[in-house]
Amino acid sequence: MQVILKVVLAIGQNIRHSAVLHADETGWRINGVTVWLWAFATRHYCYYLIDPRRGAAVVQQVLGTLFAGILITDFWGAYNAIETL
């Protein structure tokens, strides 16, 4: 399990420092409860997160408050919670 955790953390670091990042979220029902599948993808990496929240807190959790690259989204308001260059 520690090996998997190291890989997940490394992918998270790589997406945070990428020049271009695509981000999207989609609703997903599990046993009648809606959760959100978040995807953050670069040319080489994809970071997935399942979370009950669809808001800015998730974006900040994954990317922090500043993303220094180009962030490509569908303009969902949650992405406005971080600054981009």
N, C-alpha and C positions, 0 to 999 in steps of 0.2 A: 504494500500500500504506500510506503514511503516513496518508492520510485515513481508511482503515478502522481503523487502529490508534487514531487519535484518537477515533473513534466508539466503539470497544470500551471504551477507557479511560473515556470519559464515561458510558457505560451502567453500568460498574462503580461509578463514583462515585455515580451516581444511586441504584443499588440499596442501596449501603452507608448512604446517608443517608435512606432512605425511612421513612415512618411504619409501613407494613405491608409485609411481604415473605413470599412463599410460596417454600419451598425443597423440592426433591425430587431424587432421583437414581435412575437405573435402569440395570441392566446392559445391555451392548450388546456383541455379539461381532463382532470385526473379524478376519478371517482366522483364526478359531479361538481368538482370545485375547479374554478378557472385559475390557472397559474400562467406565467409568462415565460416563454422560451426566448431568451435573448441570445443573439448571435453577433459576434464582433469578428470580422474577417479581413485578413490581408491576403496578399498574393500567396503567402506561404503558410499562414496560420489561421486557425479558427478557434475562437474561445466561446464556449456555450455556457449559459447559466440559466437554471430554472429557478424562478423566484415568484412569490405571490404578488409582488409589487410591479407596477408598470411605470413608476415615476422616476423622478430625477435622482433619488437616492441610489438606485441601481446603477445608473450611468456614472455617478460620482464614485461609487464603490469600485467599479471596474476600471474607470479611466482617471479618477482623481478630479481635481477642479480645473486643470489646464491640460489640453491636448495640443501638442506642438505641431501636429501634422494636419492633413486635410481629412475632415470627418464627413463621410457621405452618409446621409440619412434620408428618411422620408418626411422630415420636418416635424416629427412628433415633438411636442413641447418639452418633453423630458430632456432632450438633448441640449436645450438652451441653458441648462443649469451649469454647463461647463464652458470655459473659454477656449477658443481655438485661435490659432494664428492665421 
